[in-house]
Amino acid sequence: MQKGLSKLQIFLLIILVVVAVVLRFWQIRDYVVFLGDEGRDVLIMKKMITTARPVFLGPTASVGGFYLGPMYYWMAAPFLALSRFDPVGPSIMVAIFGLATVILLYKFLKEAVGFYPALLASSLYDFSYCSC
């Protein structure tokens, strides 16, 4: 198996990452859906930031009425603070994680099955982005 990447492979990887960035970040503010539960989450995270008191109970699940863990609040709060309490901040966090997933999926599959199957699978994940 070839050790290094050819110029064509490097070019294809650059295209893969550029498409992932464009699909996830292009006009992100216009595509963010901001409903009641997102508003509740932002208010909880804002209170958590301004009072410097972490919450230990996460958002409620949509079915069953039980609570999820607080990890979402803990992960999204720094992005909310960096965006100066703009609700797009946590959406940028989700977009960054989506971009990282494309890259990590490629890296894992390249080692497991090779370059071209990894590029194909990463491209499928890349183009099936979710703007939610």
N, C-alpha and C positions, 0 to 999 in steps of 0.2 A: 504494500500500500504506500502511496505517495506521502512523504513526510510534510512538505510545505504545501501552501495553496498556490495555484496558478493565478495569473492576472485575471482571467475570466472568473474564477471562483471568488476572488476578492471583490471584483466588480459586482457580482451577483449578491454577495453579502452586503455590500454598501447599499445596493438598491433595496434589499430586504429591510434593512434598518431605516432607510429614508422613508419608505412606504409606511412602515409601522409608526414612525414619528408623525408623518402627515395625517394618517388616518385617525390617530388618537388625539392629536393636539390641534388640528385645524379647526378654527372657530369653536373651540370647546365651550365657550360661554354661551353660544347660541344653541348648543345641543344638550346642555345640562337640563335635566328634568328636576324641578324643585317643587316637591309636593309637601304635604303636611308632616309626614314622618321625617323627611329630610330637615324641615324647619325645626322640629323637636330635637333632632340630633345635633344640629348646629347650636341651638340654644344651650343644650347640655354641655357641649364642648366649650362654648364661650364661657359659661359659668365655671367650668373646670379650669380654664386658663386664667380667668380674671381673679378667682378666689384662691388659686394654687392648691386646690383640694381635688385629688383624683376621685373619680367615681368607681365603684366596684360592682355595679350592676349595669349590664349592657342594654341594648335596645330589645324591645319585645319582638318575638317571632310573629310572623303574620298568621300562622296557624297554631292553635293550641294555647295561646296566651302565656307561654313561658318566656323567660328572659335569656338572652344570649350573653356571652361573656363580654367584658368591657374592652377587649383588645381593639375592636374597631375604633372606639373613642380614643384610646391611647395612641393608636397609630395615626389617626386623622387629625388630632388636635394640633400637632406641630405645623401641619400644612395649613390649617385654618388660621393659626397665629401668624405664619409667614405671609399669608394673603391678606392680613389685617381684617380678619373676620368676614372675608368674602366667601360665600358658599361654594365658589368654584375651586377653592383650595383643596378640599378633600377629593374633588373630581380629578384634579391634577395628580393627586396621589394614586388614584385608580389607574389613570393613564400611564403613569410611570411604571406601575407594577405590570401593566399589560405589555409595555415595551420590554421590560426585563424578562417577562415570560417568553416572548418571542426569541430573545437572545439565548436564554437558558435552554429552551426547547431545542434550538439549533445545536448548541454546544453538547448537550446530552446525547441527542440522536446522532450527531457526527461521530462521536466515540462508539456508539452502539451499532449503527448500521451503515455509516458512511456519509459522504458529503451530499450527494444528490437526493437520497431519501430524506435527509435532515432538512435540506433546503425546501423540498416539496412540502413536508409537514409544517415547517415554520411558515412557509408562504400561505398555506391553508389557514393556519391560525392567524396570520397577519391580516388576511383579507376578510376574515370573519370577526372583525373587531366588534366590540359592543360599546355604544356611546351612552351607557347607563351609569 
